[in-house]
Amino acid sequence: MDMQTALGQHLVTGFQGPEMTREFIDNVRSHKIGNVILFEYNVVDKVQLKNLCEQIRALVLEATGYPPMITIDQEGGAVSRLKEDATIFPSAMAVAATGNPENARIAGRITGEELLAMGVNFNLAPVMDVNSNPNNPVIGVRSYGDTPAQVARYGVAMAQGLMESGVLCSLKHFPGHGDTAVDSHLGLPCVDKSLEELLACELLPFQAAIDAGVPAVMTTHILFPRLEPDGVPATMSRRILTDLLKTRMGFQGLVISDCMMMGAIAQYYGTVKGSVAALRAGVDLVFVSHSASLASQALEAAQKALEDGMLDAAELQASTEKILRYKAAMPHATASLRTVGCAEHRALSAQITRDAITLVHDAPFALGDRPLFLGCYRFRPTMASSPEDASLSFADALRQRLGGDARITPQDPTQAEIAVALAHAGDYSSLTIGTYNARLRKGQLQLVREAAKLNLPVCVVALRNPYDLAELPENVRAIAAYDYDIRTLPILAEILAGRLSATGTLPVQLR
């Protein structure tokens, strides 16, 4: 294999839109880029996705001689790239709220089966971060909880389900993104913990999954100064990726990077330089997710680094051979598209959603004959989430099912906007408010406090992170739903109407 083809096996890139772009095609052919990542803007429906994956496979196979790893972030919940004709499971925290790790395995197996039927052979999940910081802006419900034992139990179960289906899967975000207050898509977080502290919390779920044979681990763009004193994030640290992950923790699978175009790398180190540093640190697959031309520049820089002796040729060859071993074992899509979104799969997802919804605080509440529903549209609290969808409204959806009136509120309402939202609220029989990341949009919490002063029953539903429900007034009923989507809202309507009970168990401590 020539050097360019070998280096191309180490890059993963993508393109905008539902069809391969000319830039992408040209860069795959000219630079032998061997792998692809897909996002929600690449997906129209299951038929289109399968056709697209076949076209990608044919292109990469022709250009490189090897099939591509076709990757996607299909975690479930807010980080779901597939469309509604596939089965989409609730978020990790919702799955943990059911109290049954078998649900995580079921979610992994079915997600993997459907991805493989559409031609996607590598799911960038599960999340193994311990969400120990309630103010974490990027993880939250993507985590199975705030204790390492719980995250390990559910994360390993989902990974086992994915592996049973035949797709590759990857733990993320090593060595842990749970105790941060900065989104690495936008800035450069820092976790100032010792190795002993990390081993007792963040690293415990990763070790459990490594011991279970998970094939890949994704690195995170976070500074860990007590592990890496040279001022580079984990993705670029040989001490963290080679000495800790590979040597101490015994991981022999694929080490993959988070996207090198994220702010934590692009702003502070540069995508191209960072990509070469990641290869030098021990990364096997470098993701330059949104620009094939930038991925090609990274390949050219890696080739120069190899020629100059800045990359170890023997290590790189061993890494290339490892990638090709995993590719040789990848199954090709054979299952019928009829399995994607089939009634059996959807029923299992719906049951998990029903079992997850949690009554966090009980207080007298009844809808009455004229309920009022308030809440903002689903917005994009982190770039990891799928784009916001203004066609979906908590308030409107519940009004349509339960009657009464609905008002759309701002993401972070001012005192004047709160007054407008609650004007004449006292004329209604009850008030139900949907919050969405209210802990970080505190105007929503002020809306709840003002509503609690009114002489009517009030219920608050946390539609993403349950931390919104900490320290609410005692007269407010509080429900954690974990997901703001078209699958959860009908079940919430049944619970609010008293026809279903909220039986989930809160997977985190509210503080």
NUVEXTOR-272597 format. One record per residue (C-alpha): residue number from 1; x, y, z. Coordinates in nm, 2 decimals. Example, Ala and Ser with C-alpha at 12.3 -4.5 7.8 and 13.67 -1.06 7.14 Angstrom:
2
MARNU     i       c1       c2       c3
MARNU     1     1.23    -0.45     0.78
MARNU     2     1.37    -0.11     0.71
// end
This chain:
511
MARNU     i       c1       c2       c3
MARNU     1     0.00     0.00     0.00
MARNU     2     0.14     0.34    -0.09
MARNU     3     0.18     0.61     0.17
MARNU     4    -0.11     0.83     0.06
MARNU     5    -0.35     0.54     0.06
MARNU     6    -0.23     0.43     0.41
MARNU     7    -0.26     0.78     0.55
MARNU     8    -0.61     0.81     0.40
MARNU     9    -0.73     0.52     0.61
MARNU    10    -0.67     0.74     0.92
MARNU    11    -0.91     1.03     0.81
MARNU    12    -1.28     1.06     0.85
MARNU    13    -1.47     1.34     0.68
MARNU    14    -1.81     1.44     0.55
MARNU    15    -2.01     1.67     0.33
MARNU    16    -2.32     1.90     0.35
MARNU    17    -2.65     1.78     0.21
MARNU    18    -2.82     1.45     0.11
MARNU    19    -2.59     1.38    -0.19
MARNU    20    -2.21     1.36    -0.22
MARNU    21    -2.07     1.69    -0.32
MARNU    22    -1.82     1.74    -0.60
MARNU    23    -1.56     1.87    -0.34
MARNU    24    -1.60     1.55    -0.13
MARNU    25    -1.58     1.32    -0.43
MARNU    26    -1.27     1.50    -0.57
MARNU    27    -1.09     1.49    -0.23
MARNU    28    -1.17     1.12    -0.17
MARNU    29    -1.02     1.04    -0.51
MARNU    30    -0.72     1.27    -0.49
MARNU    31    -0.62     1.21    -0.13
MARNU    32    -0.76     0.85    -0.08
MARNU    33    -0.97     0.95     0.22
MARNU    34    -1.10     0.62     0.36
MARNU    35    -1.39     0.70     0.60
MARNU    36    -1.70     0.91     0.63
MARNU    37    -1.92     1.07     0.90
MARNU    38    -2.29     1.15     0.84
MARNU    39    -2.51     1.41     1.01
MARNU    40    -2.88     1.49     1.01
MARNU    41    -2.84     1.71     0.70
MARNU    42    -2.72     1.41     0.51
MARNU    43    -3.04     1.21     0.58
MARNU    44    -3.38     1.25     0.41
MARNU    45    -3.52     0.91     0.49
MARNU    46    -3.42     0.54     0.52
MARNU    47    -3.43     0.47     0.14
MARNU    48    -3.22     0.78     0.05
MARNU    49    -2.97     0.69     0.33
MARNU    50    -2.92     0.34     0.21
MARNU    51    -2.87     0.46    -0.14
MARNU    52    -2.62     0.72    -0.02
MARNU    53    -2.43     0.47     0.18
MARNU    54    -2.40     0.24    -0.12
MARNU    55    -2.27     0.53    -0.33
MARNU    56    -2.02     0.63    -0.06
MARNU    57    -1.90     0.27    -0.03
MARNU    58    -1.85     0.24    -0.41
MARNU    59    -1.66     0.56    -0.43
MARNU    60    -1.42     0.49    -0.14
MARNU    61    -1.37     0.13    -0.25
MARNU    62    -1.28     0.24    -0.60
MARNU    63    -1.05     0.52    -0.47
MARNU    64    -0.87     0.33    -0.19
MARNU    65    -0.92    -0.04    -0.25
MARNU    66    -1.09    -0.07     0.10
MARNU    67    -1.45    -0.02     0.22
MARNU    68    -1.52     0.29     0.43
MARNU    69    -1.61     0.31     0.79
MARNU    70    -1.94     0.50     0.76
MARNU    71    -2.00     0.67     1.10
MARNU    72    -2.29     0.85     1.26
MARNU    73    -2.39     0.99     1.61
MARNU    74    -2.70     0.79     1.69
MARNU    75    -2.70     0.81     2.06
MARNU    76    -3.08     0.84     2.10
MARNU    77    -3.27     1.14     2.24
MARNU    78    -3.14     1.48     2.14
MARNU    79    -2.83     1.34     1.96
MARNU    80    -3.01     1.15     1.68
MARNU    81    -2.93     1.19     1.32
MARNU    82    -3.19     0.96     1.17
MARNU    83    -3.54     1.07     1.05
MARNU    84    -3.87     0.96     1.19
MARNU    85    -3.90     0.66     0.96
MARNU    86    -3.64     0.49     1.18
MARNU    87    -3.67     0.38     1.54
MARNU    88    -3.53     0.65     1.77
MARNU    89    -3.48     0.56     2.13
MARNU    90    -3.49     0.81     2.42
MARNU    91    -3.18     0.97     2.57
MARNU    92    -2.93     0.78     2.78
MARNU    93    -3.06     0.94     3.10
MARNU    94    -3.42     0.84     3.01
MARNU    95    -3.31     0.48     2.96
MARNU    96    -3.14     0.48     3.30
MARNU    97    -3.46     0.62     3.45
MARNU    98    -3.64     0.30     3.36
MARNU    99    -3.42     0.12     3.62
MARNU   100    -3.35    -0.17     3.38
MARNU   101    -3.01    -0.20     3.21
MARNU   102    -3.17    -0.45     2.96
MARNU   103    -3.34    -0.15     2.80
MARNU   104    -3.00    -0.01     2.72
MARNU   105    -2.90    -0.33     2.55
MARNU   106    -3.23    -0.34     2.35
MARNU   107    -3.18     0.02     2.24
MARNU   108    -2.82    -0.06     2.13
MARNU   109    -2.92    -0.38     1.94
MARNU   110    -3.21    -0.23     1.76
MARNU   111    -3.03     0.09     1.68
MARNU   112    -2.74    -0.11     1.54
MARNU   113    -2.96    -0.34     1.34
MARNU   114    -3.14    -0.05     1.17
MARNU   115    -2.82     0.14     1.10
MARNU   116    -2.66    -0.16     0.94
MARNU   117    -2.97    -0.22     0.73
MARNU   118    -2.92     0.14     0.59
MARNU   119    -2.55     0.09     0.53
MARNU   120    -2.41     0.27     0.83
MARNU   121    -2.15     0.04     1.00
MARNU   122    -2.01     0.25     1.29
MARNU   123    -2.22     0.42     1.56
MARNU   124    -2.04     0.68     1.77
MARNU   125    -2.20     0.58     2.09
MARNU   126    -2.25     0.51     2.38
MARNU   127    -2.17     0.81     2.60
MARNU   128    -1.97     0.70     2.90
MARNU   129    -1.94     1.04     3.07
MARNU   130    -2.04     1.06     3.43
MARNU   131    -2.25     1.38     3.45
MARNU   132    -2.12     1.49     3.78
MARNU   133    -2.16     1.86     3.70
MARNU   134    -2.53     1.97     3.69
MARNU   135    -2.43     2.28     3.49
MARNU   136    -2.27     2.07     3.22
MARNU   137    -2.39     2.24     2.89
MARNU   138    -2.31     1.96     2.65
MARNU   139    -2.36     1.62     2.82
MARNU   140    -2.66     1.62     3.06
MARNU   141    -2.92     1.37     2.94
MARNU   142    -2.67     1.22     2.71
MARNU   143    -2.52     1.06     3.02
MARNU   144    -2.67     0.76     3.20
MARNU   145    -2.63     0.93     3.54
MARNU   146    -2.40     1.10     3.79
MARNU   147    -2.24     0.79     3.94
MARNU   148    -1.97     0.59     3.77
MARNU   149    -2.13     0.25     3.86
MARNU   150    -2.46     0.35     3.70
MARNU   151    -2.29     0.48     3.38
MARNU   152    -2.08     0.17     3.36
MARNU   153    -2.38    -0.06     3.40
MARNU   154    -2.60     0.10     3.13
MARNU   155    -2.32     0.21     2.90
MARNU   156    -2.17    -0.14     2.88
MARNU   157    -2.52    -0.28     2.82
MARNU   158    -2.58    -0.04     2.52
MARNU   159    -2.24    -0.12     2.38
MARNU   160    -2.31    -0.49     2.40
MARNU   161    -2.64    -0.44     2.22
MARNU   162    -2.46    -0.25     1.94
MARNU   163    -2.19    -0.51     1.91
MARNU   164    -2.46    -0.79     1.90
MARNU   165    -2.61    -0.61     1.59
MARNU   166    -2.27    -0.62     1.41
MARNU   167    -2.20    -0.24     1.39
MARNU   168    -1.88    -0.09     1.54
MARNU   169    -1.94     0.13     1.84
MARNU   170    -1.73     0.38     2.03
MARNU   171    -1.72     0.49     2.39
MARNU   172    -1.70     0.87     2.44
MARNU   173    -1.56     1.11     2.55
MARNU   174    -1.23     0.98     2.70
MARNU   175    -1.12     1.04     2.96
MARNU   176    -1.44     1.22     3.06
MARNU   177    -1.66     1.52     2.96
MARNU   178    -1.90     1.50     3.25
MARNU   179    -1.74     1.74     3.50
MARNU   180    -1.72     2.05     3.27
MARNU   181    -1.90     2.38     3.25
MARNU   182    -1.77     2.46     2.90
MARNU   183    -1.89     2.31     2.57
MARNU   184    -1.58     2.19     2.38
MARNU   185    -1.76     2.26     2.05
MARNU   186    -1.72     2.63     2.14
MARNU   187    -1.43     2.66     2.39
MARNU   188    -1.15     2.46     2.56
MARNU   189    -1.27     2.30     2.89
MARNU   190    -1.03     2.21     3.17
MARNU   191    -1.07     1.93     3.43
MARNU   192    -0.82     1.98     3.72
MARNU   193    -0.84     1.63     3.87
MARNU   194    -0.56     1.39     3.96
MARNU   195    -0.53     1.04     3.81
MARNU   196    -0.66     0.89     4.13
MARNU   197    -0.97     1.11     4.12
MARNU   198    -1.03     1.02     3.76
MARNU   199    -0.98     0.65     3.82
MARNU   200    -1.24     0.66     4.09
MARNU   201    -1.50     0.84     3.88
MARNU   202    -1.46     0.93     3.51
MARNU   203    -1.24     0.64     3.41
MARNU   204    -1.44     0.36     3.58
MARNU   205    -1.71     0.33     3.31
MARNU   206    -1.45     0.34     3.04
MARNU   207    -1.25     0.06     3.21
MARNU   208    -1.56    -0.15     3.25
MARNU   209    -1.64    -0.12     2.88
MARNU   210    -1.28    -0.18     2.77
MARNU   211    -1.29    -0.50     2.98
MARNU   212    -1.61    -0.59     2.79
MARNU   213    -1.43    -0.57     2.46
MARNU   214    -1.57    -0.25     2.31
MARNU   215    -1.39    -0.19     1.98
MARNU   216    -1.33     0.19     1.99
MARNU   217    -1.28     0.49     2.22
MARNU   218    -1.34     0.85     2.12
MARNU   219    -1.11     1.12     2.28
MARNU   220    -1.22     1.45     2.41
MARNU   221    -1.08     1.80     2.35
MARNU   222    -1.03     1.88     2.72
MARNU   223    -0.73     1.99     2.92
MARNU   224    -0.63     1.76     3.21
MARNU   225    -0.33     1.95     3.35
MARNU   226    -0.25     1.70     3.62
MARNU   227    -0.22     1.43     3.35
MARNU   228    -0.08     1.64     3.07
MARNU   229     0.14     1.93     3.19
MARNU   230     0.22     2.04     2.83
MARNU   231    -0.10     2.24     2.78
MARNU   232    -0.26     2.02     2.51
MARNU   233    -0.60     1.85     2.53
MARNU   234    -0.65     1.48     2.57
MARNU   235    -0.69     1.43     2.19
MARNU   236    -0.34     1.56     2.14
MARNU   237    -0.18     1.40     2.45
MARNU   238     0.05     1.09     2.42
MARNU   239     0.05     1.07     2.80
MARNU   240    -0.33     1.03     2.80
MARNU   241    -0.39     0.82     2.49
MARNU   242    -0.09     0.60     2.48
MARNU   243     0.04     0.58     2.84
MARNU   244    -0.29     0.59     3.02
MARNU   245    -0.55     0.45     2.77
MARNU   246    -0.34     0.19     2.59
MARNU   247    -0.08     0.09     2.84
MARNU   248    -0.24     0.14     3.18
MARNU   249    -0.60     0.06     3.09
MARNU   250    -0.51    -0.21     2.84
MARNU   251    -0.71    -0.08     2.54
MARNU   252    -0.60    -0.23     2.21
MARNU   253    -0.89    -0.12     1.99
MARNU   254    -0.94     0.19     1.77
MARNU   255    -0.87     0.53     1.92
MARNU   256    -1.08     0.79     1.74
MARNU   257    -1.08     1.17     1.78
MARNU   258    -1.38     1.39     1.83
MARNU   259    -1.41     1.64     1.55
MARNU   260    -1.09     1.84     1.50
MARNU   261    -1.30     2.13     1.37
MARNU   262    -1.45     2.19     1.71
MARNU   263    -1.37     2.52     1.87
MARNU   264    -1.15     2.36     2.14
MARNU   265    -0.90     2.25     1.86
MARNU   266    -0.96     2.49     1.57
MARNU   267    -0.94     2.81     1.78
MARNU   268    -0.65     2.71     2.01
MARNU   269    -0.43     2.48     1.80
MARNU   270    -0.56     2.47     1.44
MARNU   271    -0.74     2.18     1.28
MARNU   272    -0.45     2.07     1.06
MARNU   273    -0.18     2.09     1.33
MARNU   274    -0.41     1.94     1.58
MARNU   275    -0.48     1.64     1.35
MARNU   276    -0.11     1.56     1.31
MARNU   277    -0.06     1.60     1.69
MARNU   278    -0.35     1.36     1.74
MARNU   279    -0.19     1.09     1.52
MARNU   280     0.14     1.14     1.70
MARNU   281    -0.04     1.10     2.04
MARNU   282    -0.19     0.76     1.94
MARNU   283    -0.52     0.84     1.76
MARNU   284    -0.60     0.59     1.48
MARNU   285    -0.90     0.77     1.32
MARNU   286    -0.89     1.15     1.30
MARNU   287    -1.23     1.32     1.23
MARNU   288    -1.23     1.64     1.02
MARNU   289    -1.61     1.61     1.00
MARNU   290    -1.73     1.90     0.79
MARNU   291    -1.47     1.98     0.53
MARNU   292    -1.32     1.72     0.29
MARNU   293    -1.07     1.99     0.17
MARNU   294    -0.95     2.05     0.52
MARNU   295    -0.92     1.68     0.58
MARNU   296    -0.70     1.66     0.27
MARNU   297    -0.48     1.94     0.41
MARNU   298    -0.45     1.74     0.73
MARNU   299    -0.34     1.44     0.52
MARNU   300    -0.08     1.64     0.34
MARNU   301     0.05     1.77     0.68
MARNU   302     0.07     1.42     0.81
MARNU   303     0.26     1.30     0.51
MARNU   304     0.52     1.58     0.56
MARNU   305     0.54     1.49     0.93
MARNU   306     0.60     1.13     0.84
MARNU   307     0.87     1.22     0.59
MARNU   308     1.04     1.46     0.85
MARNU   309     1.03     1.19     1.11
MARNU   310     0.78     1.37     1.33
MARNU   311     0.54     1.07     1.30
MARNU   312     0.68     0.73     1.38
MARNU   313     0.65     0.52     1.06
MARNU   314     0.63     0.18     1.25
MARNU   315     0.36     0.30     1.48
MARNU   316     0.16     0.45     1.19
MARNU   317     0.19     0.12     1.00
MARNU   318     0.07    -0.08     1.30
MARNU   319    -0.22     0.16     1.33
MARNU   320    -0.31     0.13     0.96
MARNU   321    -0.30    -0.25     0.99
MARNU   322    -0.54    -0.23     1.29
MARNU   323    -0.79    -0.02     1.10
MARNU   324    -0.78    -0.26     0.81
MARNU   325    -0.84    -0.56     1.05
MARNU   326    -1.15    -0.39     1.17
MARNU   327    -1.26    -0.31     0.82
MARNU   328    -1.21    -0.67     0.71
MARNU   329    -1.45    -0.78     0.99
MARNU   330    -1.72    -0.52     0.91
MARNU   331    -2.05    -0.68     0.78
MARNU   332    -2.21    -0.54     0.47
MARNU   333    -2.58    -0.43     0.48
MARNU   334    -2.80    -0.73     0.41
MARNU   335    -3.11    -0.68     0.62
MARNU   336    -3.42    -0.55     0.46
MARNU   337    -3.52    -0.18     0.50
MARNU   338    -3.85    -0.32     0.64
MARNU   339    -3.68    -0.37     0.97
MARNU   340    -3.61     0.00     1.00
MARNU   341    -3.88     0.16     1.20
MARNU   342    -4.09    -0.16     1.21
MARNU   343    -4.38    -0.18     1.45
MARNU   344    -4.20    -0.42     1.69
MARNU   345    -3.90    -0.18     1.72
MARNU   346    -4.12     0.13     1.77
MARNU   347    -4.32    -0.05     2.04
MARNU   348    -4.01    -0.13     2.24
MARNU   349    -3.89     0.23     2.21
MARNU   350    -4.23     0.36     2.32
MARNU   351    -4.23     0.13     2.62
MARNU   352    -3.89     0.25     2.73
MARNU   353    -4.02     0.61     2.70
MARNU   354    -4.32     0.54     2.91
MARNU   355    -4.12     0.36     3.18
MARNU   356    -3.87     0.65     3.20
MARNU   357    -4.09     0.95     3.27
MARNU   358    -4.04     1.03     3.64
MARNU   359    -4.25     1.20     3.90
MARNU   360    -3.99     1.40     4.09
MARNU   361    -4.21     1.59     4.32
MARNU   362    -4.58     1.54     4.39
MARNU   363    -4.82     1.82     4.46
MARNU   364    -5.19     1.85     4.41
MARNU   365    -5.26     1.89     4.04
MARNU   366    -5.55     1.84     3.81
MARNU   367    -5.59     1.97     3.45
MARNU   368    -5.95     2.08     3.50
MARNU   369    -6.18     2.20     3.22
MARNU   370    -5.96     2.48     3.09
MARNU   371    -5.58     2.41     3.12
MARNU   372    -5.31     2.65     3.00
MARNU   373    -4.98     2.52     2.86
MARNU   374    -4.67     2.73     2.84
MARNU   375    -4.32     2.65     2.70
MARNU   376    -4.05     2.75     2.45
MARNU   377    -3.97     2.58     2.13
MARNU   378    -3.70     2.32     2.13
MARNU   379    -3.37     2.50     2.07
MARNU   380    -3.01     2.38     2.03
MARNU   381    -2.84     2.40     2.36
MARNU   382    -2.52     2.25     2.23
MARNU   383    -2.38     2.19     1.88
MARNU   384    -2.38     1.82     1.95
MARNU   385    -2.76     1.82     1.94
MARNU   386    -2.96     1.80     1.62
MARNU   387    -3.08     2.14     1.49
MARNU   388    -3.37     2.31     1.65
MARNU   389    -3.71     2.24     1.52
MARNU   390    -3.97     2.52     1.55
MARNU   391    -4.24     2.30     1.41
MARNU   392    -4.26     2.11     1.74
MARNU   393    -4.41     2.29     2.04
MARNU   394    -4.47     2.13     2.38
MARNU   395    -4.75     2.38     2.46
MARNU   396    -4.93     2.34     2.12
MARNU   397    -4.90     1.96     2.13
MARNU   398    -5.06     1.93     2.47
MARNU   399    -5.33     2.18     2.39
MARNU   400    -5.42     1.97     2.09
MARNU   401    -5.45     1.66     2.30
MARNU   402    -5.59     1.80     2.62
MARNU   403    -5.78     2.11     2.52
MARNU   404    -5.74     2.46     2.68
MARNU   405    -5.50     2.72     2.55
MARNU   406    -5.12     2.73     2.47
MARNU   407    -4.87     3.01     2.47
MARNU   408    -4.51     2.99     2.33
MARNU   409    -4.26     3.15     2.57
MARNU   410    -3.90     3.27     2.50
MARNU   411    -3.60     3.05     2.57
MARNU   412    -3.49     3.29     2.85
MARNU   413    -3.79     3.52     2.93
MARNU   414    -3.74     3.86     3.08
MARNU   415    -3.96     3.98     3.37
MARNU   416    -4.17     4.17     3.12
MARNU   417    -4.21     3.86     2.90
MARNU   418    -4.31     3.65     3.21
MARNU   419    -4.58     3.91     3.29
MARNU   420    -4.72     3.88     2.94
MARNU   421    -4.71     3.49     2.95
MARNU   422    -4.89     3.48     3.28
MARNU   423    -5.14     3.76     3.20
MARNU   424    -5.49     3.62     3.27
MARNU   425    -5.34     3.28     3.38
MARNU   426    -5.56     3.30     3.68
MARNU   427    -5.86     3.25     3.46
MARNU   428    -5.76     2.90     3.38
MARNU   429    -5.81     2.57     3.57
MARNU   430    -5.45     2.47     3.57
MARNU   431    -5.11     2.57     3.44
MARNU   432    -4.85     2.33     3.29
MARNU   433    -4.50     2.47     3.20
MARNU   434    -4.25     2.28     2.99
MARNU   435    -3.89     2.38     3.06
MARNU   436    -3.58     2.31     2.84
MARNU   437    -3.24     2.36     2.99
MARNU   438    -3.39     2.60     3.23
MARNU   439    -3.09     2.57     3.47
MARNU   440    -2.89     2.75     3.21
MARNU   441    -3.18     2.97     3.09
MARNU   442    -3.29     3.10     3.43
MARNU   443    -3.57     3.31     3.30
MARNU   444    -3.77     2.99     3.26
MARNU   445    -3.72     2.92     3.63
MARNU   446    -3.83     3.27     3.72
MARNU   447    -4.15     3.20     3.51
MARNU   448    -4.21     2.89     3.72
MARNU   449    -4.16     3.08     4.05
MARNU   450    -4.40     3.36     3.94
MARNU   451    -4.66     3.10     3.83
MARNU   452    -4.64     2.92     4.16
MARNU   453    -4.77     3.24     4.33
MARNU   454    -5.10     3.21     4.14
MARNU   455    -5.40     3.05     4.29
MARNU   456    -5.42     2.75     4.06
MARNU   457    -5.25     2.40     4.02
MARNU   458    -4.91     2.42     3.85
MARNU   459    -4.71     2.14     3.70
MARNU   460    -4.36     2.17     3.55
MARNU   461    -4.22     1.92     3.30
MARNU   462    -3.84     1.92     3.24
MARNU   463    -3.81     1.83     2.87
MARNU   464    -3.44     1.78     2.88
MARNU   465    -3.22     1.79     3.19
MARNU   466    -3.40     1.71     3.51
MARNU   467    -3.18     1.96     3.70
MARNU   468    -3.45     2.22     3.60
MARNU   469    -3.66     2.07     3.88
MARNU   470    -3.43     2.14     4.17
MARNU   471    -3.56     2.38     4.44
MARNU   472    -3.90     2.44     4.29
MARNU   473    -4.17     2.58     4.51
MARNU   474    -4.34     2.31     4.71
MARNU   475    -4.68     2.36     4.56
MARNU   476    -4.55     2.27     4.21
MARNU   477    -4.58     1.92     4.07
MARNU   478    -4.25     1.83     3.90
MARNU   479    -4.21     1.57     3.62
MARNU   480    -3.89     1.47     3.44
MARNU   481    -3.94     1.37     3.07
MARNU   482    -3.57     1.37     2.96
MARNU   483    -3.67     1.43     2.59
MARNU   484    -3.85     1.69     2.39
MARNU   485    -3.98     1.50     2.09
MARNU   486    -4.29     1.38     1.91
MARNU   487    -4.26     1.04     2.08
MARNU   488    -4.26     1.17     2.44
MARNU   489    -4.53     1.44     2.42
MARNU   490    -4.82     1.21     2.36
MARNU   491    -4.72     1.00     2.66
MARNU   492    -4.69     1.32     2.87
MARNU   493    -5.04     1.41     2.78
MARNU   494    -5.17     1.07     2.91
MARNU   495    -4.98     1.12     3.23
MARNU   496    -5.11     1.48     3.28
MARNU   497    -5.46     1.36     3.22
MARNU   498    -5.42     1.09     3.48
MARNU   499    -5.45     0.80     3.24
MARNU   500    -5.09     0.68     3.29
MARNU   501    -4.86     0.70     3.59
MARNU   502    -4.50     0.83     3.58
MARNU   503    -4.30     0.53     3.71
MARNU   504    -3.94     0.62     3.63
MARNU   505    -3.67     0.67     3.89
MARNU   506    -3.45     0.98     3.88
MARNU   507    -3.10     0.87     3.77
MARNU   508    -2.92     1.18     3.91
MARNU   509    -2.92     1.39     4.23
MARNU   510    -3.08     1.73     4.20
MARNU   511    -2.87     2.00     4.36
// end
